[in-house]
Amino acid sequence: MQIEIKKISPDEAEEKIDINIKTWYTTYKGILPIEVIDKCQAKTKERIEKEKEAIKEKNNIYGMYVDNKLVGYASYGAARDEKYKGSGEIISCYILEEYQHHHLGRKVVIKILDDLIEEGYQTMITRCLVGNPSNRFHASIGGKIVGQGTINLQGDEFAENIYYHKDLKKSLKLNQVKEKSIIKEEENRLVYLLDEEEIGEVEYKIIGDKTVDIYHTYVDPDYQGLQIASILMTELFKKLQKENLKVIASCSYANHWLKKHPEYRNN
């Protein structure tokens, strides 16, 4: 699978609209009334021409290509909400259902963050309809939910979650680390690798029948604050759940993490 992220051209306006229409029906069905989707996603010659002009004028849309086929896109610019004046915004991000879960979203976010930083932005927002499964993605790229806003669609108001990035350079580094990293499992240890270098670890030991103690967590100081320890902890607890093992946490970080994630208690 050959993946490429690049700016789309005006000639691809109709393909972009087709992606928009398909993803609205697969993503928003059950979240928005079907009549609202139908009205918002009418495909007309006028819409195609307006899209061509917008692509040409703004040059703010990255396409996601798989084997030279456009399968998704994302747009960005200045934040549209006056409350966040001076911030950037990822305005849209749509990927065809069959091409989701291939890290295309994170790849395009890295491109957009790089551009926004180059344009002088230090902060950014993203918005996501309440109930949309993509809220998990908005959080995973480093956004912190700060409240809700509304979007007007065909005269009706719908709630959106607002995610805020207070440091774009940190968000860029976070996504670069997540994009290039792998988690390696060793005996009683999980290791976070970036370009084959160990930048984080969590260690545990068997202390009885079906019980383990998580006793050590470490993240390289250069990469602290990027959720690496939390990612390691999540992977470890998933593993321990599959093996039906109970956990105690003598490591202070593991104990604190467990209190924040009660769904992993008593596994």
Secondary structure, 3 states (H helix, E strand, C coil): CCEEEEECCHHHHHHHHHHHHHHHHHHHECCECHHHHHHHCCCCHHHHHHHHHHHHHHCCEEEEEECCEEEEEEEEEECCCHHHCCCEEEEEEEECHHHCCCCHHHHHHHHHHHHHHHCCCCCEEEEEECCCCCHHHHHHCCCEEEEEEEEEECCEEEEEEEEEECCHHHHHHHHHHHHHEEEEEECCEEEEEECCEEEEEEEEEEEECCEEEEEEEEECHHHCCCCHHHHHHHHHHHHHHHCCCEEEECCHHHHHHHHHCHHHCCC
